[in-house]
Amino acid sequence: MNSDDLLRQLDFLYEVDKIKHIVRKTKLFDESRFENDAEHSWTICLMAVLFRQYSDTPLQMERVLTMLLIHDIVEVDAGDVFLYAAERDDVAEKEEKAAERLFGLLPEAQAKEFLALWHEFEQRQTPEALFASAFDRLEPLLQNYKNKGFTWKQHHITKSMVLKKNAPIKDGSAFLGDFYIYLVNECVKLGYLADD
């Protein structure tokens, strides 16, 4: 056992535990309060396991789950920027710096592995990254459905905006891509989401 590696891993763990304090714009399914980033990551990991049958290709699920667990860690430094926010120009640069600092706390080999997986998720080129990304987008849709469009109404989000921002869902799963379009149309019918 290498105690130096363990100490570095613990330092990383303590630092990224701050993700529990990053509050998102969406509420929990029961509407009791706003969700934090750690809860979001846990939920989408569970979704990926539950819905893995809807993948269009065979997957390495450990890679999918690791991506989902680490994808928002950068928000410890960079903060959470709302998907529909107008001021998203410098998000990628801030998140890149955060990824280098935070994953850099780990032992070298693990730091490289995690940074590579984080980049893979961000670039959405592999089947695992595409599948993982689908859940990052699908969970807030389900929250808005359960919460009668709470976040959408608060921020004046429209159907075309939701369809555009969540189009990557179909890249991760054709079945879930059809489902998200059905869900968006249902939300419009129910008055949870404004049509354009």
C-alpha positions as CSV (number, residue, x, y, z in Angstrom):
1,M,0.0,0.0,0.0
2,N,1.2,3.5,-0.9
3,S,0.3,5.8,1.9
4,D,1.2,8.9,-0.2
5,D,-1.3,7.9,-2.8
6,L,-4.0,7.3,-0.2
7,L,-3.4,10.7,1.4
8,R,-3.7,12.4,-2.0
9,Q,-6.9,10.5,-2.7
10,L,-8.3,11.6,0.6
11,D,-7.3,15.2,-0.1
12,F,-9.2,14.9,-3.4
13,L,-12.2,13.4,-1.6
14,Y,-12.3,16.1,1.0
15,E,-12.0,18.8,-1.6
16,V,-14.7,17.5,-4.0
17,D,-17.1,16.8,-1.1
18,K,-17.8,20.6,-1.6
19,I,-20.0,19.5,-4.5
20,K,-22.7,18.9,-1.9
21,H,-23.0,22.6,-1.5
22,I,-23.4,23.4,-5.2
23,V,-27.2,24.1,-5.5
24,R,-28.8,23.6,-8.9
25,K,-31.8,25.4,-10.5
26,T,-34.0,22.4,-10.4
27,K,-36.0,21.0,-7.5
28,L,-36.1,17.5,-6.3
29,F,-38.8,15.3,-7.6
30,D,-40.9,15.9,-4.5
31,E,-40.5,19.7,-4.9
32,S,-39.3,20.0,-1.3
33,R,-36.1,21.9,-2.1
34,F,-33.5,22.6,-4.8
35,E,-31.2,19.7,-5.7
36,N,-27.4,19.8,-5.2
37,D,-24.8,18.6,-7.6
38,A,-24.0,15.5,-5.5
39,E,-27.7,14.4,-5.6
40,H,-27.8,15.1,-9.3
41,S,-24.8,12.9,-9.9
42,W,-26.2,10.0,-7.8
43,T,-29.6,10.2,-9.5
44,I,-28.2,10.1,-13.0
45,C,-25.9,7.2,-12.1
46,L,-28.9,5.3,-10.9
47,M,-30.8,6.2,-14.1
48,A,-27.9,4.9,-16.2
49,V,-28.0,1.6,-14.4
50,L,-31.8,1.4,-14.5
51,F,-32.1,2.3,-18.2
52,R,-29.0,0.7,-19.6
53,Q,-31.2,-1.6,-21.8
54,Y,-32.0,1.5,-23.9
55,S,-28.4,2.0,-25.0
56,D,-28.0,1.6,-28.8
57,T,-24.6,-0.1,-28.4
58,P,-22.8,-2.3,-25.8
59,L,-21.2,-0.2,-23.1
60,Q,-18.5,-0.3,-20.5
61,M,-20.8,0.7,-17.6
62,E,-18.0,1.4,-15.2
63,R,-16.8,4.2,-17.6
64,V,-20.3,5.5,-17.8
65,L,-20.8,5.6,-14.1
66,T,-17.4,7.1,-13.4
67,M,-18.1,9.9,-15.9
68,L,-21.4,10.6,-14.3
69,L,-19.8,10.7,-10.8
70,I,-17.1,13.1,-11.8
71,H,-18.7,15.2,-14.5
72,D,-19.8,18.1,-12.2
73,I,-16.9,18.0,-9.8
74,V,-15.5,21.0,-11.7
75,E,-18.3,23.1,-10.4
76,V,-16.6,23.1,-7.0
77,D,-14.3,25.8,-8.5
78,A,-16.3,26.9,-11.6
79,G,-19.8,27.1,-10.1
80,D,-23.0,25.8,-11.7
81,V,-24.0,27.7,-14.8
82,F,-27.6,27.2,-15.8
83,L,-28.0,25.3,-19.1
84,Y,-30.2,28.0,-20.5
85,A,-28.1,31.0,-19.2
86,A,-27.0,33.6,-21.7
87,E,-23.6,34.0,-20.1
88,R,-22.0,30.7,-20.9
89,D,-19.1,32.0,-23.0
90,D,-16.3,31.3,-20.5
91,V,-17.7,28.2,-18.9
92,A,-15.5,25.8,-20.8
93,E,-12.3,27.7,-19.9
94,K,-13.3,27.9,-16.2
95,E,-14.2,24.2,-16.0
96,E,-11.0,23.2,-17.7
97,K,-8.9,25.0,-15.1
98,A,-11.1,23.5,-12.4
99,A,-10.6,20.0,-13.8
100,E,-6.8,20.4,-13.9
101,R,-6.7,21.6,-10.3
102,L,-9.1,19.2,-8.8
103,F,-8.0,16.0,-10.6
104,G,-4.5,17.2,-10.1
105,L,-4.9,16.5,-6.4
106,L,-5.0,12.8,-7.2
107,P,-1.9,10.5,-7.7
108,E,-0.6,11.1,-11.2
109,A,-2.0,8.0,-12.9
110,Q,-5.4,8.4,-11.4
111,A,-5.4,12.2,-12.2
112,K,-4.7,11.4,-15.9
113,E,-7.5,8.8,-15.9
114,F,-10.1,11.0,-14.4
115,L,-9.1,14.0,-16.5
116,A,-9.3,11.9,-19.6
117,L,-12.8,10.6,-18.6
118,W,-14.0,14.1,-17.8
119,H,-12.8,15.3,-21.3
120,E,-14.4,12.2,-22.9
121,F,-17.7,13.2,-21.2
122,E,-17.4,16.8,-22.3
123,Q,-16.6,15.9,-25.9
124,R,-19.4,13.4,-26.3
125,Q,-17.8,11.3,-28.9
126,T,-17.8,7.7,-27.5
127,P,-20.8,5.6,-26.9
128,E,-20.2,5.8,-23.1
129,A,-20.0,9.6,-23.1
130,L,-23.1,9.9,-25.3
131,F,-25.1,7.6,-23.0
132,A,-23.9,9.3,-19.9
133,S,-24.7,12.7,-21.3
134,A,-28.2,11.6,-22.1
135,F,-29.0,11.3,-18.3
136,D,-27.3,14.6,-17.5
137,R,-30.0,16.2,-19.7
138,L,-32.9,13.8,-19.0
139,E,-33.0,14.2,-15.2
140,P,-33.8,18.0,-15.3
141,L,-36.6,17.2,-17.8
142,L,-38.1,14.7,-15.4
143,Q,-37.8,17.1,-12.6
144,N,-39.6,19.8,-14.5
145,Y,-42.3,17.3,-15.5
146,K,-42.8,16.2,-11.8
147,N,-42.6,19.9,-10.6
148,K,-45.1,21.2,-13.2
149,G,-42.4,23.1,-15.1
150,F,-41.1,25.0,-12.0
151,T,-37.7,25.8,-13.3
152,W,-38.9,26.4,-16.9
153,K,-41.5,28.9,-15.7
154,Q,-39.1,30.7,-13.3
155,H,-36.7,31.3,-16.2
156,H,-39.1,31.8,-19.1
157,I,-37.9,28.7,-20.9
158,T,-39.8,27.6,-24.1
159,K,-40.4,24.4,-25.9
160,S,-37.9,25.2,-28.7
161,M,-35.2,26.0,-26.1
162,V,-35.8,22.7,-24.3
163,L,-35.7,20.7,-27.6
164,K,-32.5,22.4,-28.8
165,K,-30.6,22.1,-25.5
166,N,-31.6,18.5,-24.9
167,A,-31.1,17.1,-28.5
168,P,-28.0,15.3,-27.3
169,I,-30.3,12.8,-25.5
170,K,-31.0,11.1,-28.8
171,D,-27.3,10.7,-29.5
172,G,-27.0,8.5,-26.4
173,S,-30.2,6.5,-27.0
174,A,-32.7,6.6,-29.8
175,F,-35.4,5.2,-27.5
176,L,-34.7,7.9,-24.8
177,G,-34.5,10.5,-27.6
178,D,-38.1,9.6,-28.6
179,F,-39.2,9.6,-25.0
180,Y,-37.8,13.1,-24.3
181,I,-39.6,14.6,-27.3
182,Y,-42.8,12.9,-26.1
183,L,-42.2,14.3,-22.6
184,V,-41.6,17.8,-23.8
185,N,-44.9,17.7,-25.9
186,E,-46.7,16.4,-22.8
187,C,-45.4,19.2,-20.7
188,V,-46.6,21.7,-23.3
189,K,-50.1,20.1,-23.3
190,L,-50.2,20.2,-19.5
191,G,-49.2,23.8,-19.4
192,Y,-45.8,23.2,-17.7
193,L,-43.8,24.5,-20.7
194,A,-44.6,27.4,-23.0
195,D,-44.9,26.7,-26.7
196,D,-43.2,29.2,-29.0
